[in-house]
Amino acid sequence: MHPIFASLCVLSVLVLGCSKAPTAPVAPPAPAKSEQPAPVTSPAVATQTTTAAPDDDCTLATKLVAGVPGSPGNLIKSARNPNGDSELAVLMRQFVDDMREARSLLEAGEAVKPLYPTYRNMRCAWMSKPDERNENYDSRAVAYLGLVKAYDASPNQATYNGIIAGCISCHSQSCGGPLDFIDSMKWQ
């Protein structure tokens, strides 16, 4: 299944209120080395033009490096969690902060920064349970990142809620602990 179709399927499942998202793994096509993605621009996006990095450097096939902050045995300690978090857990907390800021700025009619350049790293970040970094997780991450790209192209309430729905879709299949919190982030 083509990644764009998978993203649209997930979005339509979420919009229509169906209970099951597609679960077949989706491998994104690798862009040619000479291709550069188009800059992300929108009147609502901050005036700077951002060019997202090619996706082929952060995929399921990317070998993770042991010993980096957030890897097993090297958890990232913080006031929020003095025991430490994985690289992905810290990144997801950054997502929460970014989404809160984005909503606040959008409600005020102000420019927002593109999110994809940061969020794209979720495909090659150490997870709390490294064995869960598999084809199922990666296909959900690819679909989710499609929603983030849609937001960057047109930041508004609907695309913001699309991102939140993507979080709910993934967390309903794995790591359900934060579901109530994520649900509370919907923009009504």
N, C-alpha and C positions, 0 to 999 in steps of 0.2 A: 504494500500500500504506500502510495506517495506521501511524504511527510505533510505536505500542504493539505491533502485530503484528510489525513489523520487528524490534523489540527482542526479542520472544519468539522469533522465528525465529532470530536470531543466537544467543540463549542456548541454544535447543534444538539448534542445529547444534553449538555448542561442547560441550554436555553429551553429545550422542550421538556425538561424535567424527567427524562428517562433515567433509569437507575443504573444502567451499565454503560461504561465507556468501552471503546474497542481495546482489546488486550493483546492483539497480535503485535509482535515486535516490529518496529518501523526503523529501518536504517536510512538515514538521510543520504542523499547523493552527495558525494564529495565534489566540491567545486574544483574546477581546473586551477592549477597553481597560479596561472596568470590572471584569473578573475579576481576582482575586488568587489565586495558588495557595494551597492549604491549607498550613498550617505543617507542617514536617517534624518529627515527634516519634516517639520510640520509647524504651522503657525503657533501651536501651543507648546512646542518643544523649545527649550532654551535656545537663544540665538546662535550658539555655537553649532557647527555642523560636526556630527560624529560619524565616523566610519567604523562599523563593527568589524572586528577581526574575522578572518575566515574561520569557519566552524571545524575544519579538519584537524585543528590542533587540540580540540577538547571534545572527545567522543568516548563511547564505551571502550574503544580500543586503546585509548590513552593509558599508558602504564603509570600508575600512581607511584610517587617516590616516598619510600619509608623515611621516617625521621623528620618530616616537615611538620610545622605546627598544625595540629588538628588530626594528625595521623595516629594510629594505635600506639599507645604508650607516650604520646606527646600531645595530649589534649590541651586545648586552649582554655586557661583558667580566667575567670572574670568575676566581678562582683555579683553578676547574675547567677553564675554557676561556678563556685570555687573549686568544685571537683573537676571541672574542665569539660569541654565540648569538642566534638569532631569538627573538621573543617566545614562540612555541609551544614551542621547545626548552626555554626556561627554565621555562615552565609545566609541561611534562612532567617535568622534574627535580623540581619541586615535588610533582607527583603521586607520584613515587617516595618522597620524604620523607614525604608524608602517608600513603601506604599502609604504609610501615614502622612509623610511629607507630600507625596504626590497628590493625595486626596485634598489635603489642606490647600495646596497651591491651586489645584483645579477649581475648587470651590470658590477661591478668591479671584479666579480669572487670570491667574499668573502662569508664566511659563514653567514647564517641568523638564527635568533632565531625562534623556533616554535611559531605559533600564536594562535593555538587552546586553550591553557590553559587560555589565557586572553579573547578571543572572546566568548568562551562558556558561559560566564556570561550574554550574551545578552538575554537569555531566562528567566532570573530571575532578571532583572533590572527594576527599575521604569521608565516608559515611560512618555513623555510630556503629553500624553492623556492616563491615566491609563486604560480607558475602551477599548482601542485598543489592550491591551494585551489579546488576545483571540486565539482561535484555528487557525484562518487564519494566524495571525502573527506568531504563534508558528510553524506552518508547513513550512512557508517561512524561519524562523530562522533555523529549522532543516536542510532544504535543503541547505541553505547558509553554515552552519557549516560543512556539508559534503564536500563542495568545499574547506573550510579552511583545513580540514583534508587531502584532496587530495594535497593541496599546501604543507602542512607540510611533507607529505610523499615524495614529489618530487618538491621542490621549483624551479620554472623556469618561463619563460615568459607566457607560456600557463596556468599554474595553477594560477599565479598571475592574469592574465586577467579573469580567471574563478571567482575569488573572486570579482573582480570589476563588472563583469557581474551579479553576485549574488546580489550585492548592488543595481544595476540598476533594476533588476527584482523586488526586494522588494519595492524599492522607487517608482517604476512606479505604484504600487498598493496602496501605502500609503505614505504620506509625500513626495510629489514630488518636493518640493523646491530645494533640492540639486542635482537634476538629471544632470544638465549641468556640475556642478563641478565634480560629480562622473565620468561622461563620459570623462572629461578631464584627469582623472587619468589612462586611458587605456594605456598600454605599446604597442606602435605601432611598 
